[in-house]
């Protein structure tokens, strides 16, 4: 591990990292998106042959009921038992997030409020590059289901045999995903954004992916909503001489399993920093002079995952403003959040925890403001409306007020 100085260029790059949007990738993705927009299913099949090396027919794009039934024959029975336990944790957490409609009234006859409605259709993207991300299925679908989304479809790249991993199909089936499609990469994002003869257009696309998937999400944003622009996985571990060194080492090593993953140790102990430098090859160490400075470093980096392995984590927690998910204490490793705890593991990366939140029930809801005035209450606003419509030169707006009092 390399010890970074706070004033170094490397430290600045770490804090200002921003993934993807390379010109070459952006241009390739733009061509793919436009091709899918114009040629639909034909373009999907073309890019599946090109990138996945699989030749599918039009009828192969959508996973059939027979394929889903067959998937159950290719999984271990323990998988479903464990899955049901996990889903219980996730449901319990996300049900607490459901917002309630509200109203405020006054004696003059003004009633203001807010109501919440689910997005009608959502597309879930599940990567399957180095390994099928089975956990991403339930971590994305369950919050959408709890929010009340009516139609959920799922897209995942086909394997070399032209199928989708059976575990992905079983989870999708148990969660009543409406349709599953064999398509990956930028072409899958474009298909869900614009719709094809086979693939329905959705209102929002969620789920992680590689640089091409992320760039495609960026390019279709506005035609549809997206969850976030996610890059490689990240973890910061805040630890010192009182932390269990074995926990820190193993948690940093776990992060190294992710392709292009970022692992950073922040510590206030020079002795601990030197000891850890000898133990680990990959990652960075940032030495802070005190807890306050350590918290500021963490806030500047704004990590996807933050582990607080110090003796008094609650003291540090009060200072943290920017982090996707915070794991508190020695018995809360990132892996428990990745798979079983309850909160979604779809989290902001690349410093975007400064303004993005992790995927949650509210990600699948939209709100409408409600405004109801009585005639008496509206009449009292005459002066304010005349002033503002005159200032902005919108005479028709003023007339729409006056017509109610003629």
QUIRA-V737495 format. One record per backbone hydrogen bond with DSSP energy under -0.5 kcal/mol. CO is the residue of the C=O (numbers start at 1). NH is the residue of the N-H. E is the energy in kcal/mol with one decimal. If there is no record, write none. Layout:
# QUIRA-V737495
co	nh	e
CO	NH	E
CO	NH	E
This chain:
# QUIRA-V737495
co	nh	e
2	4	-0.6
2	285	-3.0
4	287	-0.8
5	8	-1.6
8	12	-1.7
9	13	-2.6
10	14	-2.1
11	15	-2.0
12	16	-1.8
14	17	-0.7
22	26	-3.0
23	27	-2.3
24	28	-2.0
25	29	-2.8
26	30	-2.1
27	31	-1.7
28	32	-2.0
29	33	-3.1
30	34	-2.3
31	35	-2.2
32	36	-2.5
33	37	-2.3
34	38	-1.9
35	39	-3.4
36	40	-2.0
39	42	-1.3
40	43	-0.7
40	44	-1.8
41	45	-2.5
42	46	-1.8
43	47	-2.5
44	48	-2.0
45	49	-2.0
46	50	-1.9
47	51	-2.9
47	52	-0.6
48	52	-1.3
48	53	-0.5
48	54	-1.4
54	56	-0.8
57	60	-0.9
57	61	-0.7
58	61	-0.9
61	182	-3.1
64	68	-1.8
65	69	-2.5
66	70	-2.4
67	71	-1.5
68	72	-1.0
69	72	-0.5
70	73	-1.1
71	74	-1.6
72	75	-0.8
76	79	-1.3
76	80	-0.7
77	81	-1.4
78	82	-2.6
79	83	-2.3
80	84	-2.2
81	85	-1.3
82	86	-2.3
83	87	-2.9
84	88	-1.5
85	89	-1.4
86	90	-2.0
87	91	-2.7
88	92	-2.1
89	93	-1.8
90	94	-2.5
91	95	-2.2
92	96	-0.7
93	96	-0.7
94	97	-1.2
95	98	-0.8
102	114	-2.0
104	112	-2.4
106	109	-1.4
109	374	-0.7
110	106	-1.6
111	372	-2.2
112	104	-3.1
113	370	-2.3
114	102	-1.7
115	368	-2.6
117	366	-2.8
120	151	-2.1
121	203	-1.8
121	204	-0.8
122	153	-2.4
123	125	-0.5
123	206	-2.5
124	126	-0.5
124	155	-2.7
125	127	-0.5
126	157	-0.5
127	133	-1.9
132	134	-1.9
133	136	-0.9
133	137	-0.5
134	137	-1.5
134	138	-0.9
135	139	-2.1
136	140	-0.9
137	140	-0.7
137	141	-3.0
138	142	-1.3
140	144	-1.0
141	145	-2.7
142	146	-2.7
143	147	-1.7
144	148	-1.0
144	149	-2.3
145	148	-0.7
151	122	-2.4
152	178	-2.0
152	179	-1.0
153	124	-2.8
154	181	-2.9
155	126	-2.6
156	183	-1.1
159	162	-2.0
163	159	-3.8
165	169	-1.8
166	170	-2.5
167	171	-2.4
168	172	-2.4
169	173	-2.3
170	174	-2.7
171	175	-1.9
172	177	-2.9
173	176	-1.5
179	154	-2.2
180	63	-3.0
181	156	-2.0
181	183	-1.4
184	188	-1.0
185	188	-0.7
185	189	-1.4
186	190	-2.4
187	191	-2.1
188	192	-2.1
189	193	-1.9
190	194	-2.5
191	195	-2.3
192	202	-2.7
199	196	-3.2
203	225	-2.6
204	123	-3.0
205	227	-1.2
206	125	-3.0
210	214	-2.7
211	215	-2.4
212	216	-2.1
213	217	-2.3
214	218	-1.9
215	219	-2.2
216	220	-2.0
217	221	-1.0
220	223	-1.9
220	224	-1.6
224	222	-2.5
225	205	-2.3
228	230	-0.8
233	262	-2.6
234	305	-0.8
235	264	-2.3
236	238	-0.5
236	307	-3.0
237	239	-0.7
237	266	-2.7
238	309	-2.4
240	243	-2.0
243	245	-0.8
244	248	-1.8
245	249	-2.7
246	250	-2.4
247	251	-2.4
248	252	-2.1
249	253	-2.4
250	254	-2.3
251	255	-1.4
252	256	-1.4
253	257	-0.5
254	257	-1.3
255	258	-1.8
258	261	-2.0
261	263	-0.5
262	235	-2.2
263	284	-2.0
264	237	-2.7
264	266	-0.5
265	286	-3.1
266	239	-1.9
267	288	-3.0
268	270	-0.6
269	273	-2.2
270	274	-2.4
271	275	-2.1
272	276	-2.4
273	277	-1.9
274	278	-1.2
275	279	-0.9
276	280	-1.8
283	2	-1.7
284	265	-2.9
285	4	-3.3
285	287	-0.5
286	267	-2.2
286	288	-0.6
290	294	-2.2
291	295	-2.5
292	296	-1.8
293	297	-2.3
294	298	-2.3
295	299	-2.5
296	300	-2.0
297	301	-2.3
298	302	-2.7
302	351	-0.6
302	353	-0.7
303	324	-2.4
304	325	-1.8
305	236	-2.1
306	327	-3.6
307	238	-3.1
307	309	-0.8
308	329	-2.1
310	313	-0.6
312	315	-1.0
312	316	-1.0
313	317	-2.8
314	318	-1.3
316	319	-2.0
316	320	-0.6
317	320	-1.1
321	323	-0.5
325	306	-2.1
326	328	-0.6
327	308	-2.9
327	329	-0.6
329	332	-1.2
333	336	-1.3
333	337	-0.8
334	337	-0.8
334	338	-2.2
335	339	-1.4
336	340	-1.6
336	341	-2.9
343	342	-0.6
345	347	-1.1
346	359	-2.9
349	352	-2.0
351	354	-1.3
352	355	-2.0
352	356	-3.1
359	344	-0.6
360	363	-1.3
361	364	-1.9
362	365	-1.4
364	119	-2.6
366	117	-2.9
368	115	-2.6
370	113	-2.0
372	111	-2.8
374	378	-2.4
375	379	-2.3
376	380	-1.2
378	381	-1.6
379	382	-1.5
381	385	-2.6
382	386	-2.6
383	387	-2.2
384	388	-2.2
385	389	-2.6
386	390	-1.9
387	391	-2.1
388	392	-2.0
389	393	-0.7
389	394	-2.1
393	395	-0.9
394	397	-0.6
394	398	-1.2
395	399	-2.3
396	400	-1.7
397	401	-0.8
398	401	-0.8
398	402	-2.5
399	403	-2.4
401	404	-1.3
402	405	-2.4
403	406	-0.8
